[in-house]
Amino acid sequence: MIQKLFNFEDRLVQFAGETIFFCKELPKDNIGKYYFDQMLRSTGSSALNFGEAQGTNTVKDFIHKMTTVLKELKETKVSLKVLGYISYGDEAKRNMLLEELGELTAIVSKMILNKKK
């Protein structure tokens, strides 16, 4: 179960870790391996790009990095939805990850909108 953290970076790291735990239980066939690798990259990238966004010097750079975070989170969402469609992985864990993804996506979108003001 994902504990709600107040530090957004920690929350992204926790989400990446929980996604890895979920993926480690996928069947060890080509499909499971493909989605494990794909989600490992996209969840890790979202956390890493958020870290980079914290060190940007301009609003434009911050928005660019945060847009990448958003893109990677949305990519993870689609992967989880595909796995749900084919009934791969633990359904309860997948739904919990999708719920957290919805919240993370909303937070990132709000951060981007606030910087554009």
Secondary structure as UniProt FT lines:
FT   HELIX           8..24
FT   HELIX           30..53
FT   TURN            54..55
FT   HELIX           59..85
FT   TURN            86..87
FT   HELIX           91..116
//
